[in-house]
Amino acid sequence: MRALLGIIIRNWKLKLSAFALAMLLWITVSADQITARWLPVPVEIEIRDANHQLVAGPAPEDVEVRFSGPGRELWELAITRPPIRLIVRDASEGVQEFTLEPAQVQIPRGRLITAVDVRPATIQLAFQRLASAQVPVQVQVRNGPGPEFMLVGSLRVQPTQVRVSGLAARVNVVDAVVTRPIDLSGEVGPFERRVALDTTGLSGLKLSTAEVVVSGQIDRVAERIIPGMPVQAPPGTLVIPGSVELTVRGGESVLGALDRNALQVVIPAELVPARIPPLGTEVPLRVGGLPAGVQVVAEPRTIRLITAPELPVTEIRTVTPQPDTTAAGQEAGSR
């Protein structure tokens, strides 16, 4: 044993150098030799179908590709792992199977590497159909005007609709998009604000705009009395009394511009009975021509409706003049 050990360790530095040189030569020669090797690579998916969205896959996420080329470049390829890219131009809803080909491997330019085979040769992708729809915008109000103020008309929003895009199953259940709540308690007069849309529950969906413009007018509450407004009676009827007093309540600017001639005090046609009792019947009144948001109270609130009496028809007769037989008349005729 000692003799054998002596032979091994004799000139050990020279022997180690020789071994290292042999290994270097072997690596150099093998690195330039053409060989083949299976290497794992990731699968990349590029969707060019605008009507569908990938919701699951690829399955599997990695595949093995058999590469052929110089050993040195195969070692580098094992580190960089170039992907195999699948371009989907036409998809359909549900799970689909696609074939992978060696030509789809994204080998960097200048490499002396060739992709020969792929395993597994197929992958599965799941798609859902995309859709878009125009839905109305609704304004959320956290606090309204104070008790002495009121909103004139209604809030205006621009744009009135937004386009919602995304998975069809989700777009189809969106009835409206609301704004973030706004506070009107400190507003007086005309106002305009940019308000963000509330995207709670809309994750994954795309909106055509992120905010809208909300405008309106808030006035101090006022009251105005309009006396002597005539009541329009249905044909063939009379009303008692023939006029009423109106008390209208609304914003100052609206009441200031209110024209009494634009108002009509009428009896709703659907409330007129087919046969009116001899002593008449009490019916409510309706006031038309009021601006939006204006309230009105009529005094009295109801009137008596009676059948109009039939007026006698006066007979008109045509009188034919008779000849005058008196002496004076004869004398005048002779002249």
KAHU-V180760 format. One record per pair of residues at least 12 apart in sequence whose C-alpha atoms are under 7 Angstrom apart, sorted by the first residue. I is the first residue (numbers start at 1). GAP is how many residues later the second one is. D is the distance in whole Angstrom. If there is no record, write none. Layout:
i | gap | d
I | GAP | D
I | GAP | D
This chain:
i | gap | d
30 | 41 | 6
31 | 39 | 6
31 | 40 | 4
31 | 41 | 4
32 | 38 | 5
32 | 39 | 6
32 | 40 | 7
33 | 37 | 5
33 | 38 | 6
34 | 34 | 7
34 | 35 | 5
34 | 36 | 4
34 | 37 | 6
35 | 33 | 6
35 | 34 | 6
35 | 35 | 6
35 | 36 | 6
36 | 30 | 7
36 | 31 | 5
36 | 32 | 4
36 | 33 | 6
37 | 29 | 5
37 | 30 | 5
37 | 31 | 7
38 | 26 | 6
38 | 27 | 5
38 | 28 | 4
38 | 29 | 6
39 | 25 | 5
39 | 26 | 5
39 | 27 | 6
39 | 39 | 6
40 | 22 | 6
40 | 23 | 6
40 | 24 | 4
40 | 25 | 6
41 | 21 | 6
41 | 22 | 6
41 | 23 | 6
41 | 24 | 7
41 | 40 | 5
41 | 41 | 6
41 | 42 | 5
41 | 43 | 7
42 | 19 | 6
42 | 20 | 4
42 | 21 | 6
42 | 41 | 5
42 | 42 | 6
43 | 18 | 6
43 | 19 | 6
43 | 40 | 6
43 | 41 | 5
43 | 42 | 6
44 | 39 | 6
44 | 40 | 6
44 | 41 | 5
44 | 42 | 6
45 | 40 | 6
45 | 41 | 5
45 | 42 | 6
46 | 40 | 6
46 | 41 | 5
46 | 42 | 6
47 | 40 | 6
47 | 41 | 5
47 | 42 | 6
48 | 40 | 6
48 | 41 | 5
49 | 39 | 7
49 | 40 | 5
49 | 41 | 6
49 | 42 | 6
51 | 78 | 6
51 | 79 | 5
52 | 39 | 7
52 | 75 | 6
52 | 76 | 6
52 | 77 | 4
52 | 78 | 5
53 | 74 | 5
53 | 75 | 5
53 | 76 | 6
53 | 77 | 7
54 | 72 | 6
54 | 73 | 5
54 | 74 | 7
55 | 71 | 6
55 | 72 | 5
55 | 73 | 7
56 | 69 | 6
56 | 70 | 5
57 | 67 | 6
57 | 68 | 5
57 | 69 | 6
58 | 65 | 6
58 | 66 | 6
58 | 67 | 5
59 | 64 | 5
59 | 65 | 5
59 | 66 | 7
60 | 63 | 6
63 | 56 | 6
63 | 57 | 6
64 | 54 | 6
64 | 55 | 5
65 | 50 | 7
65 | 52 | 6
65 | 53 | 5
65 | 54 | 6
66 | 49 | 6
66 | 50 | 5
66 | 51 | 5
66 | 52 | 6
67 | 46 | 7
67 | 47 | 6
67 | 48 | 5
67 | 49 | 6
68 | 45 | 6
68 | 46 | 5
68 | 47 | 6
68 | 48 | 7
69 | 43 | 6
69 | 44 | 5
69 | 45 | 6
82 | 23 | 7
82 | 24 | 6
82 | 25 | 6
83 | 22 | 6
83 | 23 | 6
84 | 20 | 5
84 | 21 | 4
84 | 22 | 6
85 | 19 | 5
85 | 20 | 6
85 | 21 | 7
86 | 18 | 7
92 | 35 | 7
93 | 34 | 5
93 | 35 | 5
93 | 36 | 6
94 | 32 | 5
94 | 33 | 5
94 | 34 | 6
95 | 29 | 7
95 | 30 | 6
95 | 31 | 4
95 | 32 | 6
96 | 28 | 6
96 | 29 | 5
96 | 30 | 6
97 | 25 | 7
97 | 26 | 6
97 | 27 | 5
97 | 28 | 6
98 | 24 | 5
98 | 25 | 6
98 | 26 | 6
99 | 22 | 6
99 | 23 | 4
99 | 24 | 7
100 | 18 | 7
100 | 21 | 5
100 | 22 | 6
101 | 17 | 7
102 | 13 | 5
102 | 14 | 6
102 | 15 | 6
102 | 16 | 6
103 | 12 | 7
128 | 39 | 6
129 | 38 | 6
129 | 39 | 6
130 | 36 | 5
130 | 37 | 4
130 | 38 | 5
131 | 34 | 6
131 | 35 | 6
131 | 36 | 6
131 | 37 | 5
131 | 40 | 7
132 | 31 | 7
132 | 32 | 5
132 | 33 | 4
132 | 34 | 7
132 | 39 | 7
133 | 30 | 5
133 | 31 | 5
133 | 32 | 7
134 | 27 | 6
134 | 28 | 6
134 | 29 | 4
134 | 30 | 6
135 | 26 | 5
135 | 27 | 6
135 | 28 | 6
135 | 40 | 6
135 | 41 | 5
135 | 42 | 7
136 | 24 | 6
136 | 25 | 4
136 | 26 | 7
136 | 40 | 5
136 | 41 | 6
137 | 23 | 6
137 | 24 | 5
137 | 25 | 7
137 | 39 | 6
137 | 40 | 5
137 | 41 | 6
138 | 38 | 7
138 | 39 | 6
138 | 40 | 5
138 | 41 | 6
139 | 39 | 6
139 | 40 | 5
140 | 38 | 6
140 | 39 | 6
140 | 40 | 6
140 | 41 | 5
140 | 42 | 6
141 | 40 | 5
141 | 41 | 5
141 | 42 | 6
142 | 39 | 5
142 | 40 | 5
142 | 41 | 5
143 | 40 | 5
143 | 41 | 6
143 | 42 | 6
144 | 39 | 7
144 | 40 | 5
144 | 41 | 5
145 | 39 | 5
145 | 40 | 4
146 | 39 | 6
148 | 72 | 6
148 | 73 | 6
149 | 69 | 7
149 | 70 | 6
149 | 71 | 4
149 | 72 | 5
150 | 68 | 5
150 | 69 | 6
150 | 70 | 6
150 | 71 | 6
150 | 101 | 7
151 | 66 | 6
151 | 67 | 4
151 | 68 | 7
152 | 65 | 5
152 | 66 | 6
152 | 67 | 7
152 | 99 | 6
152 | 141 | 6
153 | 139 | 5
153 | 140 | 5
154 | 62 | 7
155 | 59 | 7
155 | 60 | 6
155 | 61 | 5
156 | 58 | 6
156 | 59 | 5
156 | 60 | 6
157 | 55 | 7
157 | 56 | 6
157 | 57 | 5
157 | 58 | 6
158 | 54 | 6
158 | 55 | 5
158 | 56 | 7
159 | 53 | 6
162 | 45 | 7
162 | 46 | 6
162 | 47 | 7
163 | 44 | 6
163 | 45 | 5
164 | 41 | 7
164 | 42 | 6
164 | 43 | 5
164 | 44 | 7
165 | 40 | 6
165 | 41 | 5
165 | 42 | 7
166 | 38 | 7
166 | 39 | 5
166 | 40 | 6
178 | 19 | 6
178 | 20 | 6
179 | 16 | 7
179 | 17 | 6
179 | 18 | 4
179 | 19 | 5
180 | 15 | 7
180 | 16 | 6
180 | 17 | 6
180 | 18 | 5
187 | 31 | 7
188 | 30 | 5
188 | 31 | 6
189 | 28 | 5
189 | 29 | 5
189 | 30 | 6
190 | 26 | 6
190 | 27 | 4
190 | 28 | 6
191 | 24 | 5
191 | 25 | 6
191 | 26 | 6
192 | 21 | 7
192 | 22 | 6
192 | 23 | 4
192 | 24 | 7
193 | 20 | 6
193 | 21 | 5
193 | 22 | 6
194 | 17 | 7
194 | 18 | 6
194 | 19 | 4
194 | 20 | 6
195 | 16 | 5
195 | 17 | 5
195 | 18 | 6
195 | 19 | 7
196 | 14 | 6
196 | 15 | 4
196 | 16 | 6
197 | 13 | 6
197 | 14 | 5
219 | 32 | 5
219 | 33 | 6
219 | 34 | 7
220 | 31 | 6
220 | 32 | 6
221 | 29 | 5
221 | 30 | 5
221 | 31 | 6
222 | 27 | 6
222 | 28 | 6
222 | 29 | 6
222 | 30 | 5
223 | 25 | 6
223 | 26 | 4
223 | 27 | 7
224 | 23 | 6
224 | 24 | 5
224 | 25 | 6
225 | 21 | 6
225 | 22 | 5
225 | 23 | 6
226 | 19 | 6
226 | 20 | 5
226 | 21 | 6
227 | 17 | 7
227 | 18 | 4
227 | 19 | 6
228 | 15 | 5
228 | 16 | 6
228 | 17 | 6
229 | 14 | 5
229 | 15 | 5
229 | 16 | 6
230 | 12 | 6
230 | 13 | 4
230 | 14 | 7
230 | 35 | 7
231 | 12 | 5
231 | 34 | 5
231 | 35 | 6
232 | 33 | 6
232 | 34 | 5
233 | 33 | 7
233 | 34 | 7
236 | 71 | 6
236 | 72 | 5
237 | 68 | 7
237 | 69 | 6
237 | 70 | 4
237 | 71 | 5
238 | 67 | 6
238 | 68 | 5
238 | 69 | 6
238 | 70 | 5
239 | 64 | 7
239 | 65 | 6
239 | 66 | 5
239 | 67 | 6
240 | 63 | 6
240 | 64 | 5
240 | 65 | 7
241 | 62 | 6
244 | 54 | 6
244 | 55 | 6
244 | 56 | 6
245 | 53 | 6
245 | 54 | 5
246 | 50 | 7
246 | 51 | 6
246 | 52 | 5
246 | 53 | 6
247 | 49 | 6
247 | 50 | 5
247 | 51 | 6
248 | 46 | 7
248 | 47 | 6
248 | 48 | 4
248 | 49 | 7
249 | 45 | 6
249 | 46 | 5
249 | 47 | 6
250 | 43 | 7
250 | 44 | 5
250 | 45 | 6
262 | 27 | 6
263 | 24 | 7
263 | 25 | 6
263 | 26 | 5
263 | 27 | 7
264 | 23 | 6
264 | 24 | 5
264 | 25 | 6
265 | 20 | 7
265 | 21 | 6
265 | 22 | 5
265 | 23 | 6
266 | 19 | 6
266 | 20 | 5
266 | 21 | 6
267 | 17 | 7
267 | 18 | 5
267 | 19 | 6
268 | 17 | 7
268 | 18 | 6
276 | 30 | 7
276 | 31 | 7
279 | 27 | 7
280 | 24 | 6
280 | 25 | 5
280 | 26 | 4
281 | 23 | 5
281 | 24 | 5
281 | 25 | 7
282 | 20 | 6
282 | 21 | 5
282 | 22 | 5
282 | 23 | 6
283 | 19 | 5
283 | 20 | 6
283 | 21 | 6
283 | 22 | 7
284 | 17 | 6
284 | 18 | 4
284 | 19 | 7
285 | 16 | 6
285 | 17 | 6
